[in-house]
Amino acid sequence: MNRQAIMTWCLLVLFVGTLAAESPKPVTSIDLQDGDAFVFLGDSITHQCLYTQYVEDYFYTRYPERRIHFYNSGVSGDKAGDALARFEGDVALQTPKYVSVLLGMNDGTYRHFDRETFDRYETDMTQLIERIASIKATGILMGPSMYDSRVSVSKPPRWVAGNPEQVAEVTGYYAPVLAFYGAWVRDQATHRGLGYVDMQNTMEQLTRAQRVENPEFNMIPDAVHPDANGQAVMAFAMLEQMSANRQVSAINATKVNDKWRVTAGQDEVADVQGDDVSLSFTFKAGSLPWVLPPEAQLGYALTKSGHKLSNERVRVLGLAPGKYDVRIDGATVGTYTHAVLAAKIELQANDKTPQYQQALAVANLNKERNEKAIHPLRDKWAQLRNRFTRPGKTGTEEHKEYLVEFNKEIEGLNQLAAEYEAKIYEAARPVARKYEIVAAVE
């Protein structure tokens, strides 16, 4: 190799090394330990308290031994600048380890792409991202969720319905506008080493697939705000793209030399007994399956969330040929052949199991928490913004007096949320279950 070639090679190595130093590794998982806090920052889609609730359900049931604190910081109608304005009291005060950011739907102003409008969004989002870093939290940036232009053709959003020109813009161009905003957010996450969740493509791909079979399929009734099923898809996207723990439990039972051996990783197994046509044992899992309320079940099923993010597996090898009832705490949860049991069964979506019912009770308790404490709390923040955003209103005596009562109400709602949280963790505590596999009576 001549001198010129060596110099070129050295410069190339130096250049690549510099790029590597300037390109931090993006965050690809959420690591929440005991005492950590997570803030969901966003607009009305976060204010709905649904995808946030479903993500909370996942962590409550998957890590019941940890006390993780979740805080919804969504305000209907917010743009990035609005979120920035309330950041200190509504985000930083929570001392979060992570802050997810779902904004952009309102920032594009429901029109064709406009550079000045985007510049405002870029400036405010950049400051918001830097503000998150300044409190030593990790940002999980999310591209705007899906805008359903098919729905908007027949049912334009109410805030543009009276303007034919804007109706045409929002119907024909707004989904691509949001895709551009999402691409910018993705690049920011990549350049800064932050987390990124692609909401729009996940929701659009599922919707397109469903409309092949049913052209009327819809999970965003007003083109903007996903219903419970759409929000279940959003929760799945967030957890799946942030590498959530996919397994609840895995029981493996094998009969060797006429003796049963049952293992389940680090979970507890005891009192193993059995013969050629029966097996029983007690089992205590470290977590519960991820179960959502009934109104979100379609979105949960379409994403295969149970199989992909909440696998609860039982495998039994060594039974004599035949059919077998599987019982848990005395209740029959299913009947299977010896061959199916030898392959494996999955119980996470089986609503007959006591662990499913326990997880559903957790989900319903968290739903009540969000309806009675979290959503009213978000309403208070929206009322504060609506009343005092006009020039000259902040800092006035009226504003100061309002804040006194506002802070009292916020404190009370936060206390109510904390009381619910304690009940939820108590309800999510796994208990030992008695498993029996016995020959089915024909």
N, C-alpha and C positions, 0 to 999 in steps of 0.2 A: 504494500500500500504506500503510495507516494505521500509527500508532505501535504499537498493540497487536499487529498482525500481524507487524511487524518484530521486536518483542521475542520473540514466539512462535517465529518462524523462527530467530532467533539462539540461543534456548535449545535448540531441536531440533538445530541444528548442533553445539552444545556437547555435548549428550547423546550424539549419534552418535559424535562424536570421542572422547569419554571411553570409550564402549564399545569402540571400535576400539583404543584404547591399552591397555585392560585385557584384550583378547582376542588373544593372540599367534597367529600363523599356525601351524597344526599341521604337524608334520614329515610329509612325504609320500614321502621317499626316504632311502636309506641311502648315504652317501658315504664309502666306506672307501678310504683311500690307503695308500701304502707305510708300513709300520710301525704302522698302527692296530690296535687290538684290539677285539673284539666278544665280549660275554659273553651267553650264553643262561641266564637265571635261571628256575628252575621247580621242578616236583615230579617225580613218577615218569614223566610223559609226556615230559619233557625228559631225565630220567635214562635213558630208553630209548635215547638217542643215535641217533635216526633222523631226525626232521625237521631236527634240528640238523646232522647229517651231510650231508643232502641240500642244505641251504642252503650249507654249506661247499663241497660239490662245485661248486655254481654259481659261487662266487667264485674257487675255485682255477682253474677252466677259463676263466672269463670275463676274469679279470685276472691272468694268469700272471706278468706282469712286476712285480707288487706282492707284498710280503710282508705279508699280512694274517694276524693271529693270532686264532684262535677258541678260546674257552674255554667248555666246558659246565659250568654250575653248577646242575644239576638234582639233587634228592635225593628219592627215593621217599617218599611220605607227607607231604611238607612242606605246611605252610600258610604264609600270608604272614608270620606271626610267626616261624616257623622260619627262613625265608629272611633275615629281618631279623637274627636272632641270629648267623648265620654270615657276614653281609655283609662285614665287614672283611677276614677272611682268605680268603674264597672269591670275592669280587667286586672290592672296592676294590683289593686287592693287584695285580690285573691291569691297573690304570690304563686301563680301557676308554674308547673313544670313544662306544660305544653299549652299552646293556644292554636286552635284550628281557626281558619279564616275562610268563610264562605260569603263573598261579596261580589258585586259586579252586575247582578240582575238589574238593579236600579241605576247603576252608574252609567250604563249605555243609553239611558233615557228612552228606551223603546223606539229607537229610530235607526235609520241607515247609519253606517259608520261615519263618525265625525271626528276629525283629528283633534280639535280643540277639546271636545268632550273626553276623548281618551287621554289626552295630556293631563287633564285634571285628575282622572282616575289613577294614572301612572304616578303622578306626584304624591297623591294622598296614600296610595297603597305602599309606595316606597317608604314614606314616613312611618306608616303603620308597621311595616315589616321591621324597620330599624327600631321602632319603639318596643316591639316584642323582644328583640335582641337586647335592648337596654335593661330590661328587667330580668335578664338571664333565663328567659323561657325559650323553648324551641318552637318555631312556627311550623304548623302543618297547613300548607296553603292548598286550597281547593278551587278548582276551576268552577265557574258558575254552573248551576244545575241546568237541566234540559228546559228549553223553551219549546213548547209543542205548537209549531206553526200550523199543523193541520187543525188543531182545536181553535186556534185564533182566527181561522178563516170564517168559521160560523159563530164564534163567540170571542170577539176581540176583548182584551182587558178593558175594564170599565173606565180606566183613566185615559184611554185613547179613543173610546167608542164614538165620541162626537166629532172626531177629526178624520175625514176620509183619507187625507194624504198620509197621516200617521198610521192609520189602520193598514194601508198598503205597505208602508215601510216595516211595520212590526210583523206583518204576516209573511212577507217575502224575504226579509233581510235580517231579522233580529237574531235568529239562531246562528247564522254565520258571524254576526258581530260578537256574540257571546263566545263563539269558538276562538275568535281572535284574542279576546280578553283572556280566555283560559290558556291559550298558548303563551301569552306574555307571563302569566302567573307561573306556568310550568317552567319557563326559562329562568325566572327569578329564583324558584326553588332549587333548580339545578345549579345555577351560578353561586348561590349562597349556601348550599349544603343543607337545605330544609326539606321537609316532607312535602309531597305533592299527591293529591287525589284527583283523578279525572272523573268528575261526576257526569259531565255531559255525554261523553261517549258511552259510558256504562249504561246510562238510562236510555239513550237513543238506540243502541244495539238491541237491548231487550225489547223495546217498543216495536222496532221494525220486525223483529222475529215473531212477536205475538200478532202483529197485523197481517202477516202472511196467512194465518189461520182465521183471524177475526179482525177485519178492517176497522171495526169500531172500538178496538181495544184502546183504553185511555187510563193513565194514572196521574194526569195533571188536568183536572176538570176545568180550570180557568186559563190554561196554557202556561201559567207561571208557578202556581203553588201545588206541589205534589200532594196527593192524598196519602192516607196511611200506607198503602201498598207501595206507592212511589217513594215514600220516605224510608220504607224498609229496604228498598233497593239502594237508596243513598247510604244507609247504615252499613249494608253489605259491602258497598264499594269502598267505604272508608276503612272498614276492618280488613277486608281482603287485600287491598292495596297497601295497607300498613302492616302486613304480615302477622295478622292475629294468630294466636295459638289455636290450632284447628281441632284439637282432640280434647274431649271431656274425660273419657275413660276407655280402657281396652282390656277386657277380661279374656284370658286365654286358659281354657280348661282342657287338659289332655290326660287320658288314661294310659298309664304305662305299667305293664306287669300287674294288672288288676288293681292298680292304685291310682287314684285321681290326684293330679297336681294342678292347682289353680293359681295363676299369677296375674297381676294387674299393675305392673310397673311399681310406682311408689305408693299406690293406693293400698288400703288395708283389706286383706282376705283372712278369714278365720273359719273354724268349724267345718272343714271340708269333709263330706261324707258321700258315699255313693256306691253303685254297682254297675252292672251292664246296662240297666234300663233306668237309672236315676242318678241324680247328682244334686247336692245341696251345699250351700256355703253362705256365710255372711260376708257382705262387701260394703265398705265405706269409701266412696269416691272423694276426691279432693275438691270436686266442683259439681255444678249442676248443668244440665243442657241449657243452651241459649233458646229461650222460648219467648215469642212475642204475643201481644194481645190478639184476639180473633180478627179484628179489623185489618191487621197487617199480614195475615197468613198467606194471602196470594203472592205478595211481593217476596215473602220469605221462601215460598215454594218455588217460584219462578227462578230465583237466583240459586236454588239448591243450597241455601244457607246452612241447613242442618248438616248435610253431608260434608260440605266444604269447610264449615267453621265450628261445628258442634258435634263431632263424631263421637257416638257412644256405642262402642262395639262389644259384642259378645261372640266368642268362638268356642265351640265344644267339639272335641275330637275323641271318639272312643265309644260312643253310644251304639248299641245294637240297632240294626235297621228297623225303622218304624217312624211313627209320628209322636211328637212330644209337646206337652204343654210347658210353657215357661211361666213361672209364677214369681211375683215379687211381693213380699209381705203378704202372701196368701192369695193375692189376686192374679188371675190368669191374664197375661198381657199379650199372648199370642200362641199359636200352634204351628209347629214347623217340623219338617222331616229331619232325620238325622243328617242327611246330606247338606241341607241348608244350614243347619247349625254348625256343621264341620267347616263350611265355607265362611260364614259369619252372618250375624244379623245386626242391624243397626236400630237402636231404640230411641234416638234423640227426638224423633217426631211422633213417637207412640204415646198418645194422650192417655193411655190406660196405666202407664207406669206411675208409681208414686213420686219419682223424681221429676217427671214432667209436670205433674200437678203442683209440686212444690215450686218449681221454676215459674209456672204460670202465676202462682200466688205472688211471687216476687215481682213479676212483670205488672200485674194488676195493682200492686201496692205502689210501684214506681209511677204507673199511669196516674194514680190518685195524687201522688206527690207533685207531679207536673201540672195537673189540673188545678189543684188547690193552693199550691205555693209558687211554683216556678212560672207558670203562665201569668198569673196576676202580678208577680214581681216584674216581668218583662213589660206588662201593660203600664206599670208605673213609670218605667224608664221612657216608654214611648210618649206618655202624657207629659213628662218633663221636657222632652225635646220639642214636642208640638207647641207647648205653651211659651217656651223661652228661647226659641231660635231666632226670632225677629230681632233686627239690630236695635240696641238700646234696652233690651229686656233683661239681659243678664246683669247681675251686680246691683240691681235695684232693690229697694226695700221689699217690694212684693216678691222678688225672686228669693231673697234671703229668708223671708217668712215661709215661703213655700218649701224651701229646702229643709227647714226644721221638721215639718210634718212629713215630708217625703222620706227623710232619713229614718224617722220612727217607723213608718210603714215598711220600708225596706228591711230594717232590722227585724221586725216582727215576722215578715215572710221568710227571711233567711233562717230564723230560728225554727219556724214551722218546717222548712225544708230539711233542716238538720235533724229534727225529731223523726221525720219520715225516714231519713237515711239510716238512723239507728235501728228502726223497725225493719227496714229492708235487709240490712246485714244480719240481723237476728233470724229473719225468715229464710235467708239464703244459706244458712249453716247446714252443710251436708250431715246426714245421719246414716247409721249402719242399716242396711237392707238385707232381708233374708231372700236369697235366690233359690229356686227349686226348678229342676228340669225333670219331669216325670212322664211316663208313658201316657199318651192320650187315650181316653176311653172312646172307642169307636161307637 
